[in-house]
Amino acid sequence: MARGIDAAGHRAALGCPSGATIAVLGTGVDVAYPVSHRALHERIAETGLVLSEELPGDRANGGSFPKRNRIIAALASVTIVCEAPERSGALITARYANDLGRTVAAVPGRIDSPQSQGSNRLLRDGACVIADVADALCLIHAAPPERAEPSFDDPDERAVWNALELGPADIDTLTARAHLAPRACLAAVTSLELRGAIDCALDGAIRRR
């Protein structure tokens, strides 16, 4: 229930229709930490699970968080470290997960960023690489959600969409694939991008979203 990725993960899980989440605390189960996450603490207590080894009313202390991290590692089949400096609680969790034979993964970070030194070291030492969402889903044996194909009232938009089934393309290649006039193709691309159906990258590549 910490600030940053922990809170973001809890909130995302709570926002799903069938989502559930567990907060493992270094305080008593009745003590929100940090205090600014009191509302999040209440939501998790109502619809998920708040878990702690500490006694009710116990406040945070330096040793309670490393001890808590072993419970997090035990509960999770996969531990993913998104960012961690050399001295980080996330690395303690990863070490516990390794000791328990669980899968450990990490998101690569810049090699000159102190905040990524610990997570990059995990990758150097054999952790699984998380390069995109599909990598994370694969580790927990979950299929990515199917995206509904957008509806098309305009035949030019349909032609562009079908042409992108072959993969990303620049505007000239896409115009040829879709068998459209350049102006019609550009208008269809603009409309599809505004609708969020396609992406136009800075290098000129156009691809389905």
N, C-alpha and C positions, 0 to 999 in steps of 0.2 A: 504494500500500500504506500510505498515511497513515492516521492516526486519523480516526474519524468516517465520513463517507459513503463514502470510498474502501474502507475495510476492510469496511464493511457490504455494499457492492456485490460485492466479491470473495467474501465468505462466502456471499452469496445465490446467486451463480453456481455456486460449488463445491457447494452444497447441492442443485442441480438434477440430475436423472438424466443429462441430456446437457449439463450446463453446463460452460463453459470460461471462463477469464479470463486476462488478461495484466497483470502488474505491471511498470510501467516505473520503474526506480529511479534515484535521484540518487547512488547508491553503486555499488560493484562488485556484480555479480550474486550474489556469495557473501556479501554483507554485509546482514543484516536491519536495516531502519531503518523505524520505531523498533524498538529492541531487543525491546520487549514484543510485537512481532508476529513473533517468530522462528518460532513454530509455523505461523502463516499463510503466511509466506515458504516454509516447507518444503512445505506442502500445494500451493501454487501451482506450485512447482518440480516437484512430482511429477506433477500432473495438468493443468497449464496451461503458462504460459510466463513466465519472468522475463527481462527485457530491460534492457540498460544500455549506454551508450557508455563508461562509466568502466571502468578496468582492474580486474581481480579484486583484492580487498583494499582498494580505495579507499574512504575514509570520506567522509561527507557534508561539503560545504562550501557556502557561500552561493550560489555561481554555478551549482552543478550542478543545482539544482531548476528554475530557469527554463529552462535548456537542455533538461532532461528533458521539460518541458511541451510543447515543440514536437513531440516524438515522440508523445506522447499525442494531440495534436490531429491528427497525420497518420494515426494508426492508426484513429481513430474517425470514422465517417461523420456522427455527431451528437455534439456536446458539450453536455451539460446541466449548468448551474450551479445547484446547489440552494440555496446560500447563500454570499455573499461580501462582505466589507467592501470599502472603496474600494481598499485596497492588499492584493491577494490573488493567490496563485498561480493560482487558478481563473480570474481575469480575464486572466492572461498566456496561459493555455491557450485561452481564448475568443478572444483577439486573434490567436493563431497560427491557430486554426481559421478565423476570418474571412479571414485572408490566404490561406489555402489553398482558399477557396471552400466550406468545409464548413458544414453547418447548425449554428447556435448557438441554444440555447434556455435558458430560465431559469425557476425557480419563483418566483412573486411572494412578497415578504416584507413585513413591517410597514414603513411609511414612516418610523417613528421608531426603527427598530432599526439601530444601526451595522453589525450583521452582515449586513444585507440591502441596504445602500446600493449596493454594487457590482453585485449581481445585479439589483436594480431598475433601475439605470442601463442595464444591457444591454437590458432590456425597453423602456425609453424610447427606446433607439437602434435598435430594430427586431428584437431577438431574439424567437424564437417563445415563446409563453406555454405553460408546462406547468401546467395547472390540475388535471389528474388523470392517472392512469396511462394512460388511453386516449390522451391527447395524446402522451405519450412513445412509445407503441407505434405510433401513426400516423406519427410522424416516421421510424421505421425500417421502415415498411411491414410491420408485424407485426399480426396479428389478436389481439384479447384471447382468452385461453383460454376455451373453453366450460365453463360450470358445469353440472354435472348437477342436474337438478331433484330436490328432496328427495322421499323416498317418504312416502306418507301412508296410515296405517292408520285415521285418524279422518276421517270425512266432513266434519266442521266445519272441520278444518284445511285440507282440500282446497278447501272453499268459500271460505275466507279467501284462500288462495293464489291461486285463480283470480280472485277479485275484485281483487286487487292487480295483476293484469296490466294493468288500465286506468291504473295509476299510483298514487302515494302518496295516502293518504286518512286523515282523522281517524277515530276509532272510530265515530262516529255514521254517517258516510258509508259506512264499511266494513261496518257492520252491515246497512245498507240494501242495499248491493251484493251481499252474500253471502246475503241472505234468511235471516238467522239471528236468534234471540232475542238481546238485548243480553248476557245472561250467557253464553250459549254462544259468542258471538263473542269476548268478552273472554277466556274460557278458552282458545279456540283461538289467539288472538293471543299470550297468555302462553306457551303451549306452543311455538309457532313461534319466539318470541324466545329462549327458553331453548335451543332446538336450533340457534340461529344462522342460521335461514332468513330472518328479517326483522329490521328495525331499527325501533325506536320512538324518534323524535327528541324533543328537549326541547320543541319547538313543537307536539307532538301528532301529527305526521305519521307514518304507518306505511308502510313501503315494503319491497319485496323487497331482499335483500342481493345 
